[in-house]
């Protein structure tokens, strides 16, 4: 992958996070890339490519981080419910 292709991918990931307000995990799934790569792209590499976009993504990630505990609990309840139905 060339440097320009990588930059384009990072910008696409950032725009996806901003428009959908999705988490790193959901973004990784949508782009079929590992969570660690997405995280590195939007928290480190993006800063060197487009600082304005970086700050917008950071706001979304901070919001998601604040809400993480409530989403995690909800996700756990859904998984437990599915397991009890399947058994």
PDB file with SEQRES, HELIX, SHEET and CRYST1 records, atoms N, CA, C and O in Angstrom:
SEQRES   1 A   87  UNK UNK UNK UNK UNK UNK UNK UNK UNK UNK UNK UNK UNK          
SEQRES   2 A   87  UNK UNK UNK UNK UNK UNK UNK UNK UNK UNK UNK UNK UNK          
SEQRES   3 A   87  UNK UNK UNK UNK UNK UNK UNK UNK UNK UNK UNK UNK UNK          
SEQRES   4 A   87  UNK UNK UNK UNK UNK UNK UNK UNK UNK UNK UNK UNK UNK          
SEQRES   5 A   87  UNK UNK UNK UNK UNK UNK UNK UNK UNK UNK UNK UNK UNK          
SEQRES   6 A   87  UNK UNK UNK UNK UNK UNK UNK UNK UNK UNK UNK UNK UNK          
SEQRES   7 A   87  UNK UNK UNK UNK UNK UNK UNK UNK UNK                          
HELIX    1 AA1 UNK A    3  UNK A   20  1                                  18    
HELIX    2 AA2 UNK A   24  UNK A   31  1                                   8    
HELIX    3 AA3 UNK A   35  UNK A   40  1                                   6    
HELIX    4 AA4 UNK A   41  UNK A   45  3                                   5    
HELIX    5 AA5 UNK A   46  UNK A   49  1                                   4    
HELIX    6 AA6 UNK A   51  UNK A   86  1                                  36    
CRYST1    1.000    1.000    1.000  90.00  90.00  90.00 P 1           1          
ATOM      1  N   UNK A   1       0.845  -1.176   0.000  1.00  0.00           N  
ATOM      2  CA  UNK A   1       0.000   0.000   0.000  1.00  0.00           C  
ATOM      3  C   UNK A   1       0.892   1.242   0.000  1.00  0.00           C  
ATOM      4  O   UNK A   1       1.811   1.363   0.810  1.00  0.00           O  
ATOM      5  N   UNK A   2       0.609   2.145  -0.908  1.00  0.00           N  
ATOM      6  CA  UNK A   2       1.411   3.360  -0.991  1.00  0.00           C  
ATOM      7  C   UNK A   2       1.013   4.341   0.116  1.00  0.00           C  
ATOM      8  O   UNK A   2      -0.029   4.197   0.756  1.00  0.00           O  
ATOM      9  N   UNK A   3       1.854   5.316   0.316  1.00  0.00           N  
ATOM     10  CA  UNK A   3       1.601   6.322   1.352  1.00  0.00           C  
ATOM     11  C   UNK A   3       0.306   7.078   1.064  1.00  0.00           C  
ATOM     12  O   UNK A   3      -0.471   7.350   1.979  1.00  0.00           O  
ATOM     13  N   UNK A   4       0.074   7.418  -0.204  1.00  0.00           N  
ATOM     14  CA  UNK A   4      -1.152   8.139  -0.572  1.00  0.00           C  
ATOM     15  C   UNK A   4      -2.400   7.294  -0.328  1.00  0.00           C  
ATOM     16  O   UNK A   4      -3.425   7.804   0.122  1.00  0.00           O  
ATOM     17  N   UNK A   5      -2.306   6.002  -0.628  1.00  0.00           N  
ATOM     18  CA  UNK A   5      -3.437   5.106  -0.373  1.00  0.00           C  
ATOM     19  C   UNK A   5      -3.723   5.003   1.122  1.00  0.00           C  
ATOM     20  O   UNK A   5      -4.879   4.975   1.544  1.00  0.00           O  
ATOM     21  N   UNK A   6      -2.657   4.947   1.916  1.00  0.00           N  
ATOM     22  CA  UNK A   6      -2.815   4.868   3.362  1.00  0.00           C  
ATOM     23  C   UNK A   6      -3.470   6.151   3.893  1.00  0.00           C  
ATOM     24  O   UNK A   6      -4.367   6.091   4.733  1.00  0.00           O  
ATOM     25  N   UNK A   7      -3.021   7.295   3.405  1.00  0.00           N  
ATOM     26  CA  UNK A   7      -3.619   8.568   3.824  1.00  0.00           C  
ATOM     27  C   UNK A   7      -5.106   8.606   3.482  1.00  0.00           C  
ATOM     28  O   UNK A   7      -5.931   9.038   4.287  1.00  0.00           O  
ATOM     29  N   UNK A   8      -5.430   8.151   2.287  1.00  0.00           N  
ATOM     30  CA  UNK A   8      -6.830   8.143   1.851  1.00  0.00           C  
ATOM     31  C   UNK A   8      -7.666   7.232   2.750  1.00  0.00           C  
ATOM     32  O   UNK A   8      -8.780   7.589   3.134  1.00  0.00           O  
ATOM     33  N   UNK A   9      -7.131   6.059   3.085  1.00  0.00           N  
ATOM     34  CA  UNK A   9      -7.834   5.122   3.961  1.00  0.00           C  
ATOM     35  C   UNK A   9      -8.079   5.748   5.338  1.00  0.00           C  
ATOM     36  O   UNK A   9      -9.169   5.621   5.897  1.00  0.00           O  
ATOM     37  N   UNK A  10      -7.073   6.416   5.874  1.00  0.00           N  
ATOM     38  CA  UNK A  10      -7.185   7.036   7.194  1.00  0.00           C  
ATOM     39  C   UNK A  10      -8.249   8.131   7.182  1.00  0.00           C  
ATOM     40  O   UNK A  10      -9.032   8.244   8.125  1.00  0.00           O  
ATOM     41  N   UNK A  11      -8.280   8.923   6.140  1.00  0.00           N  
ATOM     42  CA  UNK A  11      -9.287   9.983   6.020  1.00  0.00           C  
ATOM     43  C   UNK A  11     -10.686   9.378   5.897  1.00  0.00           C  
ATOM     44  O   UNK A  11     -11.639   9.897   6.479  1.00  0.00           O  
ATOM     45  N   UNK A  12     -10.814   8.286   5.146  1.00  0.00           N  
ATOM     46  CA  UNK A  12     -12.106   7.606   5.023  1.00  0.00           C  
ATOM     47  C   UNK A  12     -12.570   7.068   6.377  1.00  0.00           C  
ATOM     48  O   UNK A  12     -13.743   7.189   6.732  1.00  0.00           O  
ATOM     49  N   UNK A  13     -11.642   6.475   7.125  1.00  0.00           N  
ATOM     50  CA  UNK A  13     -11.976   5.966   8.462  1.00  0.00           C  
ATOM     51  C   UNK A  13     -12.446   7.104   9.364  1.00  0.00           C  
ATOM     52  O   UNK A  13     -13.441   6.975  10.077  1.00  0.00           O  
ATOM     53  N   UNK A  14     -11.726   8.208   9.325  1.00  0.00           N  
ATOM     54  CA  UNK A  14     -12.069   9.360  10.164  1.00  0.00           C  
ATOM     55  C   UNK A  14     -13.446   9.906   9.803  1.00  0.00           C  
ATOM     56  O   UNK A  14     -14.259  10.181  10.686  1.00  0.00           O  
ATOM     57  N   UNK A  15     -13.706  10.062   8.525  1.00  0.00           N  
ATOM     58  CA  UNK A  15     -15.013  10.560   8.088  1.00  0.00           C  
ATOM     59  C   UNK A  15     -16.131   9.602   8.489  1.00  0.00           C  
ATOM     60  O   UNK A  15     -17.223  10.036   8.857  1.00  0.00           O  
ATOM     61  N   UNK A  16     -15.862   8.316   8.420  1.00  0.00           N  
ATOM     62  CA  UNK A  16     -16.845   7.311   8.824  1.00  0.00           C  
ATOM     63  C   UNK A  16     -17.181   7.462  10.307  1.00  0.00           C  
ATOM     64  O   UNK A  16     -18.352   7.452  10.689  1.00  0.00           O  
ATOM     65  N   UNK A  17     -16.159   7.601  11.132  1.00  0.00           N  
ATOM     66  CA  UNK A  17     -16.375   7.756  12.575  1.00  0.00           C  
ATOM     67  C   UNK A  17     -17.159   9.031  12.868  1.00  0.00           C  
ATOM     68  O   UNK A  17     -18.059   9.028  13.708  1.00  0.00           O  
ATOM     69  N   UNK A  18     -16.826  10.105  12.187  1.00  0.00           N  
ATOM     70  CA  UNK A  18     -17.496  11.387  12.424  1.00  0.00           C  
ATOM     71  C   UNK A  18     -18.962  11.334  11.994  1.00  0.00           C  
ATOM     72  O   UNK A  18     -19.839  11.787  12.730  1.00  0.00           O  
ATOM     73  N   UNK A  19     -19.231  10.789  10.821  1.00  0.00           N  
ATOM     74  CA  UNK A  19     -20.607  10.795  10.312  1.00  0.00           C  
ATOM     75  C   UNK A  19     -21.504   9.789  11.018  1.00  0.00           C  
ATOM     76  O   UNK A  19     -22.687  10.057  11.225  1.00  0.00           O  
ATOM     77  N   UNK A  20     -20.957   8.635  11.393  1.00  0.00           N  
ATOM     78  CA  UNK A  20     -21.782   7.594  12.012  1.00  0.00           C  
ATOM     79  C   UNK A  20     -21.725   7.609  13.527  1.00  0.00           C  
ATOM     80  O   UNK A  20     -22.594   7.038  14.185  1.00  0.00           O  
ATOM     81  N   UNK A  21     -20.709   8.259  14.091  1.00  0.00           N  
ATOM     82  CA  UNK A  21     -20.473   8.275  15.544  1.00  0.00           C  
ATOM     83  C   UNK A  21     -20.178   6.868  16.075  1.00  0.00           C  
ATOM     84  O   UNK A  21     -20.394   6.585  17.253  1.00  0.00           O  
ATOM     85  N   UNK A  22     -19.691   6.002  15.208  1.00  0.00           N  
ATOM     86  CA  UNK A  22     -19.395   4.627  15.605  1.00  0.00           C  
ATOM     87  C   UNK A  22     -18.115   4.535  16.420  1.00  0.00           C  
ATOM     88  O   UNK A  22     -17.277   5.437  16.406  1.00  0.00           O  
ATOM     89  N   UNK A  23     -17.990   3.435  17.121  1.00  0.00           N  
ATOM     90  CA  UNK A  23     -16.805   3.157  17.925  1.00  0.00           C  
ATOM     91  C   UNK A  23     -15.677   2.655  17.028  1.00  0.00           C  
ATOM     92  O   UNK A  23     -15.880   2.382  15.845  1.00  0.00           O  
ATOM     93  N   UNK A  24     -14.495   2.539  17.608  1.00  0.00           N  
ATOM     94  CA  UNK A  24     -13.353   1.977  16.883  1.00  0.00           C  
ATOM     95  C   UNK A  24     -13.679   0.547  16.459  1.00  0.00           C  
ATOM     96  O   UNK A  24     -13.357   0.134  15.345  1.00  0.00           O  
ATOM     97  N   UNK A  25     -14.319  -0.202  17.351  1.00  0.00           N  
ATOM     98  CA  UNK A  25     -14.666  -1.595  17.049  1.00  0.00           C  
ATOM     99  C   UNK A  25     -15.604  -1.685  15.847  1.00  0.00           C  
ATOM    100  O   UNK A  25     -15.378  -2.494  14.948  1.00  0.00           O  
ATOM    101  N   UNK A  26     -16.643  -0.869  15.824  1.00  0.00           N  
ATOM    102  CA  UNK A  26     -17.597  -0.887  14.714  1.00  0.00           C  
ATOM    103  C   UNK A  26     -16.935  -0.420  13.419  1.00  0.00           C  
ATOM    104  O   UNK A  26     -17.227  -0.946  12.346  1.00  0.00           O  
ATOM    105  N   UNK A  27     -16.060   0.551  13.518  1.00  0.00           N  
ATOM    106  CA  UNK A  27     -15.338   1.042  12.342  1.00  0.00           C  
ATOM    107  C   UNK A  27     -14.415  -0.034  11.799  1.00  0.00           C  
ATOM    108  O   UNK A  27     -14.323  -0.227  10.586  1.00  0.00           O  
ATOM    109  N   UNK A  28     -13.734  -0.731  12.689  1.00  0.00           N  
ATOM    110  CA  UNK A  28     -12.840  -1.817  12.270  1.00  0.00           C  
ATOM    111  C   UNK A  28     -13.620  -2.895  11.533  1.00  0.00           C  
ATOM    112  O   UNK A  28     -13.161  -3.425  10.522  1.00  0.00           O  
ATOM    113  N   UNK A  29     -14.792  -3.211  12.041  1.00  0.00           N  
ATOM    114  CA  UNK A  29     -15.626  -4.225  11.396  1.00  0.00           C  
ATOM    115  C   UNK A  29     -16.082  -3.748  10.014  1.00  0.00           C  
ATOM    116  O   UNK A  29     -16.083  -4.524   9.058  1.00  0.00           O  
ATOM    117  N   UNK A  30     -16.464  -2.486   9.908  1.00  0.00           N  
ATOM    118  CA  UNK A  30     -16.938  -1.935   8.635  1.00  0.00           C  
ATOM    119  C   UNK A  30     -15.835  -1.907   7.577  1.00  0.00           C  
ATOM    120  O   UNK A  30     -16.102  -2.127   6.395  1.00  0.00           O  
ATOM    121  N   UNK A  31     -14.599  -1.637   7.998  1.00  0.00           N  
ATOM    122  CA  UNK A  31     -13.481  -1.539   7.061  1.00  0.00           C  
ATOM    123  C   UNK A  31     -12.696  -2.843   6.944  1.00  0.00           C  
ATOM    124  O   UNK A  31     -11.767  -2.945   6.143  1.00  0.00           O  
ATOM    125  N   UNK A  32     -13.074  -3.840   7.750  1.00  0.00           N  
ATOM    126  CA  UNK A  32     -12.381  -5.127   7.758  1.00  0.00           C  
ATOM    127  C   UNK A  32     -10.887  -4.956   8.051  1.00  0.00           C  
ATOM    128  O   UNK A  32     -10.030  -5.535   7.384  1.00  0.00           O  
ATOM    129  N   UNK A  33     -10.610  -4.146   9.066  1.00  0.00           N  
ATOM    130  CA  UNK A  33      -9.247  -3.860   9.521  1.00  0.00           C  
ATOM    131  C   UNK A  33      -9.240  -4.068  11.031  1.00  0.00           C  
ATOM    132  O   UNK A  33     -10.280  -3.936  11.675  1.00  0.00           O  
ATOM    133  N   UNK A  34      -8.100  -4.387  11.595  1.00  0.00           N  
ATOM    134  CA  UNK A  34      -8.033  -4.628  13.036  1.00  0.00           C  
ATOM    135  C   UNK A  34      -8.326  -3.350  13.825  1.00  0.00           C  
ATOM    136  O   UNK A  34      -8.100  -2.237  13.350  1.00  0.00           O  
ATOM    137  N   UNK A  35      -8.836  -3.547  15.046  1.00  0.00           N  
ATOM    138  CA  UNK A  35      -9.141  -2.408  15.918  1.00  0.00           C  
ATOM    139  C   UNK A  35      -7.881  -1.605  16.221  1.00  0.00           C  
ATOM    140  O   UNK A  35      -7.918  -0.376  16.279  1.00  0.00           O  
ATOM    141  N   UNK A  36      -6.772  -2.302  16.412  1.00  0.00           N  
ATOM    142  CA  UNK A  36      -5.532  -1.592  16.744  1.00  0.00           C  
ATOM    143  C   UNK A  36      -5.066  -0.713  15.589  1.00  0.00           C  
ATOM    144  O   UNK A  36      -4.523   0.368  15.816  1.00  0.00           O  
ATOM    145  N   UNK A  37      -5.272  -1.162  14.358  1.00  0.00           N  
ATOM    146  CA  UNK A  37      -4.894  -0.356  13.192  1.00  0.00           C  
ATOM    147  C   UNK A  37      -5.779   0.883  13.092  1.00  0.00           C  
ATOM    148  O   UNK A  37      -5.288   1.988  12.860  1.00  0.00           O  
ATOM    149  N   UNK A  38      -7.084   0.693  13.268  1.00  0.00           N  
ATOM    150  CA  UNK A  38      -8.003   1.839  13.229  1.00  0.00           C  
ATOM    151  C   UNK A  38      -7.624   2.842  14.307  1.00  0.00           C  
ATOM    152  O   UNK A  38      -7.546   4.043  14.051  1.00  0.00           O  
ATOM    153  N   UNK A  39      -7.389   2.340  15.518  1.00  0.00           N  
ATOM    154  CA  UNK A  39      -7.052   3.221  16.636  1.00  0.00           C  
ATOM    155  C   UNK A  39      -5.770   4.000  16.346  1.00  0.00           C  
ATOM    156  O   UNK A  39      -5.711   5.208  16.574  1.00  0.00           O  
ATOM    157  N   UNK A  40      -4.756   3.317  15.849  1.00  0.00           N  
ATOM    158  CA  UNK A  40      -3.492   3.973  15.516  1.00  0.00           C  
ATOM    159  C   UNK A  40      -3.698   5.005  14.405  1.00  0.00           C  
ATOM    160  O   UNK A  40      -3.147   6.104  14.457  1.00  0.00           O  
ATOM    161  N   UNK A  41      -4.494   4.639  13.407  1.00  0.00           N  
ATOM    162  CA  UNK A  41      -4.762   5.554  12.293  1.00  0.00           C  
ATOM    163  C   UNK A  41      -5.400   6.855  12.771  1.00  0.00           C  
ATOM    164  O   UNK A  41      -4.942   7.942  12.420  1.00  0.00           O  
ATOM    165  N   UNK A  42      -6.457   6.742  13.571  1.00  0.00           N  
ATOM    166  CA  UNK A  42      -7.237   7.939  13.912  1.00  0.00           C  
ATOM    167  C   UNK A  42      -6.721   8.690  15.132  1.00  0.00           C  
ATOM    168  O   UNK A  42      -7.135   9.824  15.371  1.00  0.00           O  
ATOM    169  N   UNK A  43      -5.825   8.085  15.910  1.00  0.00           N  
ATOM    170  CA  UNK A  43      -5.294   8.799  17.072  1.00  0.00           C  
ATOM    171  C   UNK A  43      -3.874   9.296  16.867  1.00  0.00           C  
ATOM    172  O   UNK A  43      -3.429  10.200  17.574  1.00  0.00           O  
ATOM    173  N   UNK A  44      -3.169   8.730  15.926  1.00  0.00           N  
ATOM    174  CA  UNK A  44      -1.774   9.118  15.743  1.00  0.00           C  
ATOM    175  C   UNK A  44      -1.496   9.608  14.319  1.00  0.00           C  
ATOM    176  O   UNK A  44      -1.070  10.745  14.115  1.00  0.00           O  
ATOM    177  N   UNK A  45      -1.737   8.757  13.367  1.00  0.00           N  
ATOM    178  CA  UNK A  45      -1.414   9.097  11.969  1.00  0.00           C  
ATOM    179  C   UNK A  45      -2.268  10.243  11.445  1.00  0.00           C  
ATOM    180  O   UNK A  45      -1.778  11.092  10.701  1.00  0.00           O  
ATOM    181  N   UNK A  46      -3.534  10.273  11.826  1.00  0.00           N  
ATOM    182  CA  UNK A  46      -4.444  11.314  11.340  1.00  0.00           C  
ATOM    183  C   UNK A  46      -3.975  12.706  11.750  1.00  0.00           C  
ATOM    184  O   UNK A  46      -4.150  13.664  10.998  1.00  0.00           O  
ATOM    185  N   UNK A  47      -3.385  12.822  12.925  1.00  0.00           N  
ATOM    186  CA  UNK A  47      -2.894  14.118  13.409  1.00  0.00           C  
ATOM    187  C   UNK A  47      -1.901  14.726  12.426  1.00  0.00           C  
ATOM    188  O   UNK A  47      -1.905  15.939  12.217  1.00  0.00           O  
ATOM    189  N   UNK A  48      -1.056  13.906  11.824  1.00  0.00           N  
ATOM    190  CA  UNK A  48      -0.058  14.387  10.862  1.00  0.00           C  
ATOM    191  C   UNK A  48      -0.649  14.665   9.486  1.00  0.00           C  
ATOM    192  O   UNK A  48      -0.049  15.376   8.680  1.00  0.00           O  
ATOM    193  N   UNK A  49      -1.822  14.105   9.218  1.00  0.00           N  
ATOM    194  CA  UNK A  49      -2.444  14.270   7.906  1.00  0.00           C  
ATOM    195  C   UNK A  49      -3.408  15.453   7.891  1.00  0.00           C  
ATOM    196  O   UNK A  49      -3.355  16.299   6.998  1.00  0.00           O  
ATOM    197  N   UNK A  50      -4.294  15.502   8.895  1.00  0.00           N  
ATOM    198  CA  UNK A  50      -5.333  16.533   8.926  1.00  0.00           C  
ATOM    199  C   UNK A  50      -5.720  16.802  10.384  1.00  0.00           C  
ATOM    200  O   UNK A  50      -6.486  16.045  10.981  1.00  0.00           O  
ATOM    201  N   UNK A  51      -5.195  17.863  10.937  1.00  0.00           N  
ATOM    202  CA  UNK A  51      -5.410  18.166  12.358  1.00  0.00           C  
ATOM    203  C   UNK A  51      -6.873  18.471  12.680  1.00  0.00           C  
ATOM    204  O   UNK A  51      -7.364  18.076  13.737  1.00  0.00           O  
ATOM    205  N   UNK A  52      -7.573  19.164  11.787  1.00  0.00           N  
ATOM    206  CA  UNK A  52      -8.985  19.478  12.027  1.00  0.00           C  
ATOM    207  C   UNK A  52      -9.823  18.207  12.120  1.00  0.00           C  
ATOM    208  O   UNK A  52     -10.658  18.060  13.012  1.00  0.00           O  
ATOM    209  N   UNK A  53      -9.588  17.305  11.195  1.00  0.00           N  
ATOM    210  CA  UNK A  53     -10.295  16.025  11.196  1.00  0.00           C  
ATOM    211  C   UNK A  53      -9.947  15.227  12.450  1.00  0.00           C  
ATOM    212  O   UNK A  53     -10.809  14.580  13.045  1.00  0.00           O  
ATOM    213  N   UNK A  54      -8.692  15.278  12.839  1.00  0.00           N  
ATOM    214  CA  UNK A  54      -8.229  14.586  14.046  1.00  0.00           C  
ATOM    215  C   UNK A  54      -9.015  15.045  15.272  1.00  0.00           C  
ATOM    216  O   UNK A  54      -9.460  14.220  16.069  1.00  0.00           O  
ATOM    217  N   UNK A  55      -9.186  16.358  15.425  1.00  0.00           N  
ATOM    218  CA  UNK A  55      -9.891  16.878  16.595  1.00  0.00           C  
ATOM    219  C   UNK A  55     -11.374  16.493  16.582  1.00  0.00           C  
ATOM    220  O   UNK A  55     -11.962  16.265  17.640  1.00  0.00           O  
ATOM    221  N   UNK A  56     -11.975  16.420  15.403  1.00  0.00           N  
ATOM    222  CA  UNK A  56     -13.370  15.985  15.309  1.00  0.00           C  
ATOM    223  C   UNK A  56     -13.512  14.522  15.718  1.00  0.00           C  
ATOM    224  O   UNK A  56     -14.426  14.160  16.459  1.00  0.00           O  
ATOM    225  N   UNK A  57     -12.598  13.686  15.225  1.00  0.00           N  
ATOM    226  CA  UNK A  57     -12.623  12.263  15.577  1.00  0.00           C  
ATOM    227  C   UNK A  57     -12.392  12.098  17.071  1.00  0.00           C  
ATOM    228  O   UNK A  57     -13.045  11.282  17.721  1.00  0.00           O  
ATOM    229  N   UNK A  58     -11.481  12.861  17.601  1.00  0.00           N  
ATOM    230  CA  UNK A  58     -11.172  12.762  19.028  1.00  0.00           C  
ATOM    231  C   UNK A  58     -12.400  13.057  19.883  1.00  0.00           C  
ATOM    232  O   UNK A  58     -12.614  12.409  20.909  1.00  0.00           O  
ATOM    233  N   UNK A  59     -13.204  14.027  19.467  1.00  0.00           N  
ATOM    234  CA  UNK A  59     -14.437  14.341  20.205  1.00  0.00           C  
ATOM    235  C   UNK A  59     -15.393  13.151  20.209  1.00  0.00           C  
ATOM    236  O   UNK A  59     -15.985  12.827  21.239  1.00  0.00           O  
ATOM    237  N   UNK A  60     -15.538  12.507  19.065  1.00  0.00           N  
ATOM    238  CA  UNK A  60     -16.419  11.333  18.982  1.00  0.00           C  
ATOM    239  C   UNK A  60     -15.881  10.210  19.857  1.00  0.00           C  
ATOM    240  O   UNK A  60     -16.641   9.571  20.586  1.00  0.00           O  
ATOM    241  N   UNK A  61     -14.579   9.966  19.791  1.00  0.00           N  
ATOM    242  CA  UNK A  61     -13.985   8.897  20.589  1.00  0.00           C  
ATOM    243  C   UNK A  61     -14.106   9.188  22.082  1.00  0.00           C  
ATOM    244  O   UNK A  61     -14.346   8.274  22.871  1.00  0.00           O  
ATOM    245  N   UNK A  62     -13.946  10.428  22.469  1.00  0.00           N  
ATOM    246  CA  UNK A  62     -14.101  10.796  23.881  1.00  0.00           C  
ATOM    247  C   UNK A  62     -15.544  10.581  24.343  1.00  0.00           C  
ATOM    248  O   UNK A  62     -15.780  10.090  25.447  1.00  0.00           O  
ATOM    249  N   UNK A  63     -16.495  10.948  23.501  1.00  0.00           N  
ATOM    250  CA  UNK A  63     -17.902  10.719  23.835  1.00  0.00           C  
ATOM    251  C   UNK A  63     -18.172   9.227  23.984  1.00  0.00           C  
ATOM    252  O   UNK A  63     -18.821   8.800  24.939  1.00  0.00           O  
ATOM    253  N   UNK A  64     -17.672   8.436  23.038  1.00  0.00           N  
ATOM    254  CA  UNK A  64     -17.860   6.985  23.102  1.00  0.00           C  
ATOM    255  C   UNK A  64     -17.222   6.407  24.355  1.00  0.00           C  
ATOM    256  O   UNK A  64     -17.756   5.477  24.959  1.00  0.00           O  
ATOM    257  N   UNK A  65     -16.091   6.953  24.740  1.00  0.00           N  
ATOM    258  CA  UNK A  65     -15.408   6.473  25.942  1.00  0.00           C  
ATOM    259  C   UNK A  65     -16.243   6.767  27.187  1.00  0.00           C  
ATOM    260  O   UNK A  65     -16.327   5.936  28.092  1.00  0.00           O  
ATOM    261  N   UNK A  66     -16.861   7.949  27.231  1.00  0.00           N  
ATOM    262  CA  UNK A  66     -17.707   8.305  28.374  1.00  0.00           C  
ATOM    263  C   UNK A  66     -18.928   7.393  28.468  1.00  0.00           C  
ATOM    264  O   UNK A  66     -19.388   7.078  29.565  1.00  0.00           O  
ATOM    265  N   UNK A  67     -19.447   6.973  27.329  1.00  0.00           N  
ATOM    266  CA  UNK A  67     -20.649   6.132  27.297  1.00  0.00           C  
ATOM    267  C   UNK A  67     -20.329   4.641  27.336  1.00  0.00           C  
ATOM    268  O   UNK A  67     -21.242   3.816  27.372  1.00  0.00           O  
ATOM    269  N   UNK A  68     -19.089   4.298  27.331  1.00  0.00           N  
ATOM    270  CA  UNK A  68     -18.668   2.900  27.198  1.00  0.00           C  
ATOM    271  C   UNK A  68     -19.285   1.998  28.258  1.00  0.00           C  
ATOM    272  O   UNK A  68     -19.731   0.893  27.947  1.00  0.00           O  
ATOM    273  N   UNK A  69     -19.316   2.453  29.494  1.00  0.00           N  
ATOM    274  CA  UNK A  69     -19.806   1.601  30.574  1.00  0.00           C  
ATOM    275  C   UNK A  69     -21.268   1.215  30.366  1.00  0.00           C  
ATOM    276  O   UNK A  69     -21.651   0.081  30.654  1.00  0.00           O  
ATOM    277  N   UNK A  70     -22.084   2.133  29.876  1.00  0.00           N  
ATOM    278  CA  UNK A  70     -23.499   1.811  29.682  1.00  0.00           C  
ATOM    279  C   UNK A  70     -23.698   0.896  28.478  1.00  0.00           C  
ATOM    280  O   UNK A  70     -24.544   0.002  28.518  1.00  0.00           O  
ATOM    281  N   UNK A  71     -22.940   1.105  27.419  1.00  0.00           N  
ATOM    282  CA  UNK A  71     -23.042   0.216  26.261  1.00  0.00           C  
ATOM    283  C   UNK A  71     -22.548  -1.175  26.607  1.00  0.00           C  
ATOM    284  O   UNK A  71     -23.130  -2.172  26.179  1.00  0.00           O  
ATOM    285  N   UNK A  72     -21.481  -1.242  27.380  1.00  0.00           N  
ATOM    286  CA  UNK A  72     -20.935  -2.539  27.767  1.00  0.00           C  
ATOM    287  C   UNK A  72     -21.934  -3.351  28.561  1.00  0.00           C  
ATOM    288  O   UNK A  72     -22.083  -4.550  28.324  1.00  0.00           O  
ATOM    289  N   UNK A  73     -22.613  -2.729  29.489  1.00  0.00           N  
ATOM    290  CA  UNK A  73     -23.618  -3.433  30.273  1.00  0.00           C  
ATOM    291  C   UNK A  73     -24.769  -3.914  29.417  1.00  0.00           C  
ATOM    292  O   UNK A  73     -25.260  -5.029  29.598  1.00  0.00           O  
ATOM    293  N   UNK A  74     -25.196  -3.093  28.498  1.00  0.00           N  
ATOM    294  CA  UNK A  74     -26.294  -3.462  27.610  1.00  0.00           C  
ATOM    295  C   UNK A  74     -25.879  -4.626  26.725  1.00  0.00           C  
ATOM    296  O   UNK A  74     -26.647  -5.568  26.530  1.00  0.00           O  
ATOM    297  N   UNK A  75     -24.676  -4.562  26.196  1.00  0.00           N  
ATOM    298  CA  UNK A  75     -24.183  -5.634  25.334  1.00  0.00           C  
ATOM    299  C   UNK A  75     -24.108  -6.947  26.100  1.00  0.00           C  
ATOM    300  O   UNK A  75     -24.452  -7.998  25.559  1.00  0.00           O  
ATOM    301  N   UNK A  76     -23.669  -6.901  27.341  1.00  0.00           N  
ATOM    302  CA  UNK A  76     -23.574  -8.116  28.156  1.00  0.00           C  
ATOM    303  C   UNK A  76     -24.949  -8.722  28.386  1.00  0.00           C  
ATOM    304  O   UNK A  76     -25.106  -9.941  28.324  1.00  0.00           O  
ATOM    305  N   UNK A  77     -25.943  -7.888  28.649  1.00  0.00           N  
ATOM    306  CA  UNK A  77     -27.297  -8.402  28.871  1.00  0.00           C  
ATOM    307  C   UNK A  77     -27.849  -9.050  27.610  1.00  0.00           C  
ATOM    308  O   UNK A  77     -28.522 -10.078  27.691  1.00  0.00           O  
ATOM    309  N   UNK A  78     -27.581  -8.475  26.459  1.00  0.00           N  
ATOM    310  CA  UNK A  78     -28.063  -9.037  25.197  1.00  0.00           C  
ATOM    311  C   UNK A  78     -27.412 -10.390  24.945  1.00  0.00           C  
ATOM    312  O   UNK A  78     -28.092 -11.335  24.545  1.00  0.00           O  
ATOM    313  N   UNK A  79     -26.119 -10.499  25.169  1.00  0.00           N  
ATOM    314  CA  UNK A  79     -25.408 -11.761  24.953  1.00  0.00           C  
ATOM    315  C   UNK A  79     -25.952 -12.837  25.883  1.00  0.00           C  
ATOM    316  O   UNK A  79     -26.184 -13.965  25.447  1.00  0.00           O  
ATOM    317  N   UNK A  80     -26.158 -12.510  27.156  1.00  0.00           N  
ATOM    318  CA  UNK A  80     -26.693 -13.485  28.110  1.00  0.00           C  
ATOM    319  C   UNK A  80     -28.086 -13.937  27.692  1.00  0.00           C  
ATOM    320  O   UNK A  80     -28.420 -15.117  27.800  1.00  0.00           O  
ATOM    321  N   UNK A  81     -28.892 -13.004  27.217  1.00  0.00           N  
ATOM    322  CA  UNK A  81     -30.249 -13.332  26.781  1.00  0.00           C  
ATOM    323  C   UNK A  81     -30.209 -14.278  25.583  1.00  0.00           C  
ATOM    324  O   UNK A  81     -30.970 -15.245  25.537  1.00  0.00           O  
ATOM    325  N   UNK A  82     -29.331 -14.011  24.613  1.00  0.00           N  
ATOM    326  CA  UNK A  82     -29.209 -14.863  23.433  1.00  0.00           C  
ATOM    327  C   UNK A  82     -28.752 -16.262  23.817  1.00  0.00           C  
ATOM    328  O   UNK A  82     -29.245 -17.250  23.272  1.00  0.00           O  
ATOM    329  N   UNK A  83     -27.809 -16.351  24.754  1.00  0.00           N  
ATOM    330  CA  UNK A  83     -27.317 -17.660  25.190  1.00  0.00           C  
ATOM    331  C   UNK A  83     -28.430 -18.461  25.850  1.00  0.00           C  
ATOM    332  O   UNK A  83     -28.546 -19.665  25.620  1.00  0.00           O  
ATOM    333  N   UNK A  84     -29.248 -17.809  26.666  1.00  0.00           N  
ATOM    334  CA  UNK A  84     -30.323 -18.529  27.347  1.00  0.00           C  
ATOM    335  C   UNK A  84     -31.389 -18.995  26.353  1.00  0.00           C  
ATOM    336  O   UNK A  84     -32.004 -20.042  26.557  1.00  0.00           O  
ATOM    337  N   UNK A  85     -31.610 -18.247  25.306  1.00  0.00           N  
ATOM    338  CA  UNK A  85     -32.580 -18.636  24.276  1.00  0.00           C  
ATOM    339  C   UNK A  85     -32.050 -19.824  23.476  1.00  0.00           C  
ATOM    340  O   UNK A  85     -32.802 -20.747  23.163  1.00  0.00           O  
ATOM    341  N   UNK A  86     -30.764 -19.804  23.146  1.00  0.00           N  
ATOM    342  CA  UNK A  86     -30.169 -20.869  22.338  1.00  0.00           C  
ATOM    343  C   UNK A  86     -30.013 -22.180  23.101  1.00  0.00           C  
ATOM    344  O   UNK A  86     -29.930 -23.242  22.483  1.00  0.00           O  
ATOM    345  N   UNK A  87     -29.972 -22.129  24.410  1.00  0.00           N  
ATOM    346  CA  UNK A  87     -29.783 -23.357  25.209  1.00  0.00           C  
ATOM    347  C   UNK A  87     -31.073 -23.958  25.573  1.00  0.00           C  
ATOM    348  O   UNK A  87     -31.105 -24.991  26.241  1.00  0.00           O  
TER     349      UNK A  87                                                      
END                                                                             
